[in-house]
């Protein structure tokens, strides 16, 4: 088995607020890009996060968390203005309700802040680069185009691009806009890790995507996961899982899959490892189980628990 891969994750980290029974709020950090980056690092990969943050207390807290987890901040742009995006998550059983404050998030300007050439250079310094539909959605159209150009350059240089469409309709101006930009990224020939919900929202056909990309995986909740690779296809069943919080399940799957494939595992084995990681993610509150619990400087938090 080969050594773990080096991976660049491009996207928006967020501060996460979660209510406690006493009405206080615990502070943590999440967001699809951060969840994937941290889980990859915990698996032994060399990981960098490409994003932009502010100088606020949440941004500083995030940077400390990255250092603790061994995620490189070499490609994190720090701005004197702006802030880290923030969201509140409330649970109804295992399902979630989110309220976001991200209009002034520095990550919305990450391509302009870092520069497309630096993003392409960063991607070229890694075996793989992971990007999601959420990353595309929070950027303005000129930045989206510049990011696709940077990823195309990285692909020509031999870096593997991994796309999770992760469609969030509320972040896009229209379904057509989402379809156009995701299709543009799919045309680069990335590995695609999608869900049946993503395909439905995009009006996409799995067989058509499988003909365009070298590797396609489509998850279906507790139904079997389908995969296409190297002219072959198959299904991997999902074991029985009891979920306490579904936050971060897809991110956990993505990280485990990318790590397994980077280590040389066959696609079905990588899918199975993704299922195991997703089952772990839904067994605890929040997108990540952080060592030491919530940030000790969080609202209402009296110390590490």
C-alpha positions as CSV (number, residue, x, y, z in Angstrom):
1,X,0.0,0.0,0.0
2,X,1.3,3.4,-0.9
3,X,1.8,6.3,1.6
4,X,-1.1,8.6,2.4
5,X,-1.8,11.3,-0.2
6,X,-1.2,15.1,0.0
7,X,-4.5,17.0,-0.4
8,X,-5.4,20.6,-0.8
9,X,-9.0,21.4,0.3
10,X,-10.5,24.7,-1.1
11,X,-13.5,26.2,0.6
12,X,-15.2,28.0,3.4
13,X,-14.7,27.1,7.1
14,X,-17.4,28.3,9.5
15,X,-17.8,28.9,13.2
16,X,-20.6,26.8,14.6
17,X,-22.9,27.7,17.4
18,X,-24.9,25.0,19.0
19,X,-27.5,25.6,21.8
20,X,-27.2,23.9,25.2
21,X,-30.1,22.9,27.3
22,X,-29.4,25.9,29.6
23,X,-29.8,28.3,26.7
24,X,-26.0,29.1,26.4
25,X,-24.2,28.5,23.1
26,X,-21.3,26.2,22.5
27,X,-18.7,27.4,19.9
28,X,-17.1,25.0,17.5
29,X,-15.9,25.0,13.9
30,X,-17.3,23.2,10.9
31,X,-18.2,23.7,7.2
32,X,-17.7,21.0,4.5
33,X,-14.1,22.1,3.6
34,X,-12.9,22.2,7.2
35,X,-14.6,18.8,8.0
36,X,-12.9,17.1,5.0
37,X,-9.5,18.7,5.7
38,X,-9.5,17.8,9.4
39,X,-10.6,14.2,8.8
40,X,-8.0,13.8,6.1
41,X,-5.3,15.0,8.4
42,X,-6.5,12.7,11.2
43,X,-6.1,9.9,8.7
44,X,-2.5,10.7,8.1
45,X,-2.6,12.8,4.9
46,X,-0.6,15.9,4.3
47,X,-3.4,18.5,4.2
48,X,-3.6,22.2,3.4
49,X,-6.7,24.4,3.6
50,X,-7.0,27.1,0.9
51,X,-9.4,29.8,2.2
52,X,-9.5,33.4,3.5
53,X,-10.3,34.5,7.1
54,X,-10.5,37.7,9.0
55,X,-8.9,39.0,12.2
56,X,-11.9,38.4,14.4
57,X,-11.9,36.0,17.4
58,X,-13.6,33.3,15.4
59,X,-10.9,33.4,12.8
60,X,-8.2,33.2,15.4
61,X,-9.9,30.3,17.0
62,X,-10.1,28.5,13.7
63,X,-6.4,29.0,13.1
64,X,-5.6,27.5,16.5
65,X,-7.8,24.5,15.6
66,X,-5.9,24.0,12.3
67,X,-2.6,24.0,14.1
68,X,-3.8,21.5,16.6
69,X,-5.0,19.2,13.9
70,X,-1.9,19.4,11.7
71,X,-3.7,21.1,8.8
72,X,-1.4,23.6,7.1
73,X,-2.5,27.2,6.9
74,X,0.1,28.1,4.3
75,X,-2.7,28.8,1.8
76,X,-5.0,30.7,4.3
77,X,-5.2,34.4,3.5
78,X,-5.6,36.6,6.6
79,X,-7.4,39.9,6.1
80,X,-7.7,42.8,8.5
81,X,-11.3,43.2,7.5
82,X,-14.2,40.8,7.2
83,X,-14.9,37.9,9.5
84,X,-15.2,34.1,9.6
85,X,-18.7,32.9,8.5
86,X,-20.9,31.8,11.3
87,X,-24.0,29.5,11.6
88,X,-26.3,28.3,14.3
89,X,-27.4,24.6,14.1
90,X,-30.5,23.4,15.9
91,X,-31.6,19.8,16.0
92,X,-35.0,18.2,15.6
93,X,-34.2,14.6,16.4
94,X,-31.3,13.8,14.2
95,X,-32.2,16.3,11.5
96,X,-30.8,19.8,11.5
97,X,-32.0,23.4,11.0
98,X,-29.4,26.0,10.1
99,X,-29.3,29.8,10.4
100,X,-26.3,31.4,8.6
101,X,-24.4,34.7,8.9
102,X,-21.9,34.6,6.1
103,X,-22.5,37.8,4.0
104,X,-19.2,39.3,5.2
105,X,-17.3,36.0,5.4
106,X,-13.8,36.5,4.0
107,X,-14.0,33.1,2.4
108,X,-16.4,34.5,-0.2
109,X,-13.4,36.3,-1.6
110,X,-10.9,33.5,-1.3
111,X,-10.0,33.3,-5.0
112,X,-9.4,37.1,-5.2
113,X,-7.5,37.1,-1.9
114,X,-5.2,34.2,-2.8
115,X,-5.1,34.7,-6.6
116,X,-5.8,32.0,-9.2
117,X,-2.1,31.5,-9.9
118,X,-1.4,30.8,-6.3
119,X,-4.3,28.4,-6.0
120,X,-3.1,26.6,-9.1
121,X,0.4,26.5,-7.6
122,X,-0.9,25.2,-4.3
123,X,-2.9,22.5,-6.1
124,X,0.1,21.5,-8.1
125,X,2.0,20.9,-4.8
126,X,-0.5,18.2,-3.8
127,X,-1.6,14.8,-5.1
128,X,-5.3,15.9,-5.1
129,X,-7.4,19.0,-4.6
130,X,-10.9,18.7,-3.1
131,X,-13.6,21.3,-3.9
132,X,-17.4,21.3,-3.5
133,X,-20.5,22.9,-4.9
134,X,-20.7,25.0,-1.8
135,X,-17.3,26.5,-2.6
136,X,-18.5,27.4,-6.0
137,X,-21.8,28.8,-4.7
138,X,-20.4,31.2,-2.2
139,X,-18.0,32.8,-4.8
140,X,-19.1,35.4,-7.3
141,X,-19.1,34.4,-11.0
142,X,-15.7,35.9,-11.9
143,X,-14.1,34.0,-9.0
144,X,-15.8,30.8,-10.0
145,X,-14.4,31.1,-13.5
146,X,-10.9,31.8,-12.2
147,X,-11.2,28.8,-9.8
148,X,-12.1,26.5,-12.7
149,X,-9.2,27.8,-14.7
150,X,-6.9,27.1,-11.8
151,X,-8.2,23.6,-11.3
152,X,-7.9,23.0,-15.1
153,X,-4.2,24.0,-14.9
154,X,-3.7,21.7,-11.9
155,X,-5.4,18.8,-13.8
156,X,-3.0,19.3,-16.7
157,X,-0.1,19.2,-14.2
158,X,-1.3,15.8,-13.0
159,X,-3.1,16.8,-9.8
160,X,-6.4,14.8,-9.3
161,X,-9.4,17.1,-8.7
162,X,-12.2,15.7,-6.5
163,X,-15.7,17.3,-6.7
164,X,-18.5,16.9,-4.2
165,X,-21.4,18.8,-5.9
166,X,-23.0,19.3,-2.4
167,X,-25.9,21.2,-3.9
168,X,-27.5,23.8,-1.6
169,X,-30.2,25.6,-3.6
170,X,-30.4,28.5,-1.2
171,X,-26.9,29.5,-2.1
172,X,-27.5,29.7,-5.8
173,X,-29.4,32.3,-7.7
174,X,-31.3,29.7,-9.7
175,X,-31.1,25.9,-10.4
176,X,-29.8,26.7,-13.9
177,X,-26.9,28.6,-12.5
178,X,-26.0,25.7,-10.2
179,X,-26.2,23.3,-13.2
180,X,-24.0,25.4,-15.4
181,X,-21.2,25.9,-12.9
182,X,-21.2,22.3,-11.6
183,X,-21.3,21.1,-15.2
184,X,-18.3,23.3,-16.0
185,X,-16.3,21.6,-13.2
186,X,-17.5,18.1,-14.2
187,X,-16.1,18.9,-17.7
188,X,-12.6,19.0,-16.2
189,X,-12.9,15.3,-15.6
190,X,-12.7,15.1,-11.8
191,X,-13.4,12.3,-9.5
192,X,-17.1,13.0,-8.5
193,X,-18.5,12.1,-5.1
194,X,-22.2,12.9,-5.4
195,X,-25.5,12.0,-3.7
196,X,-28.8,11.0,-5.4
197,X,-30.1,14.4,-4.0
198,X,-27.4,16.2,-5.9
199,X,-28.2,14.5,-9.1
200,X,-31.9,15.2,-8.7
201,X,-31.4,18.9,-7.9
202,X,-29.1,19.3,-10.9
203,X,-31.3,17.2,-13.2
204,X,-28.2,15.2,-13.9
205,X,-28.0,11.6,-15.1
206,X,-25.4,9.3,-13.4
207,X,-24.7,7.3,-16.6
208,X,-23.9,10.6,-18.5
209,X,-21.6,11.8,-15.8
210,X,-19.9,8.4,-15.6
211,X,-19.1,8.7,-19.3
212,X,-17.4,12.1,-18.7
213,X,-15.4,11.5,-15.6
214,X,-12.8,8.8,-14.6
215,X,-14.5,8.0,-11.3
216,X,-18.1,8.5,-10.1
217,X,-19.6,7.6,-6.7
218,X,-23.3,8.2,-5.9
219,X,-24.5,7.7,-2.3
220,X,-28.1,7.2,-1.5
221,X,-28.5,7.6,2.3
222,X,-29.1,4.2,3.8
223,X,-29.5,2.7,0.3
224,X,-26.6,1.1,-1.7
225,X,-23.9,3.4,-3.0
226,X,-23.3,3.0,-6.8
227,X,-19.9,3.5,-8.4
228,X,-18.3,3.7,-11.9
229,X,-14.6,3.4,-12.6
230,X,-12.4,2.1,-15.3
231,X,-15.3,0.8,-17.4
232,X,-16.7,-1.1,-14.5
233,X,-19.6,-0.4,-12.1
234,X,-21.1,-1.8,-9.0
235,X,-22.9,-1.2,-5.7
236,X,-21.8,-1.3,-2.0
237,X,-24.4,-1.8,0.6
238,X,-24.7,0.4,3.7
239,X,-24.8,-1.2,7.1
240,X,-27.5,-0.3,9.7
241,X,-26.7,3.0,11.4
242,X,-28.4,4.9,14.2
243,X,-28.0,8.6,13.7
244,X,-27.9,11.2,16.5
245,X,-26.9,14.1,14.2
246,X,-26.5,13.8,10.4
247,X,-24.2,16.9,10.2
248,X,-20.9,16.1,8.4
249,X,-21.8,12.6,7.2
250,X,-21.0,13.4,3.5
251,X,-17.8,15.2,4.5
252,X,-16.7,12.2,6.5
253,X,-17.4,9.9,3.5
254,X,-15.5,12.2,1.2
255,X,-12.4,12.3,3.4
256,X,-12.3,8.6,4.0
257,X,-12.8,7.9,0.3
258,X,-10.1,10.3,-0.9
259,X,-7.7,8.9,1.7
260,X,-8.4,5.3,0.8
261,X,-8.0,5.9,-2.9
262,X,-4.8,7.9,-2.3
263,X,-3.4,4.9,-0.5
264,X,-4.3,2.6,-3.4
265,X,-7.5,1.0,-2.2
266,X,-9.9,-0.2,-5.0
267,X,-13.1,1.8,-5.4
268,X,-15.4,-0.6,-3.6
269,X,-13.1,-0.7,-0.6
270,X,-12.8,3.1,-0.6
271,X,-16.6,3.3,-0.6
272,X,-16.8,0.9,2.3
273,X,-14.4,3.0,4.3
274,X,-16.5,6.1,3.4
275,X,-19.5,4.3,4.9
276,X,-17.7,3.6,8.1
277,X,-16.5,7.2,8.5
278,X,-20.0,8.5,7.8
279,X,-21.5,6.2,10.4
280,X,-19.0,7.6,12.9
281,X,-19.9,11.2,11.9
282,X,-23.6,10.7,12.6
283,X,-23.0,9.1,16.0
284,X,-22.1,12.5,17.7
285,X,-23.3,16.1,17.6
286,X,-21.7,18.5,15.2
287,X,-19.7,18.1,12.0
288,X,-16.6,17.1,13.9
289,X,-15.8,15.6,17.3
290,X,-13.1,18.0,18.5
291,X,-10.5,17.0,21.1
292,X,-11.3,18.8,24.3
293,X,-14.8,19.7,23.3
294,X,-16.1,23.1,22.2
295,X,-13.9,26.1,22.0
296,X,-13.3,27.3,25.6
297,X,-13.7,30.9,24.4
298,X,-17.1,30.2,23.0
299,X,-20.3,32.1,24.0
300,X,-21.6,30.6,27.3
301,X,-18.7,28.1,27.5
302,X,-17.0,27.9,30.9
303,X,-14.2,25.6,29.9
304,X,-13.2,22.4,28.2
305,X,-15.5,19.5,29.0
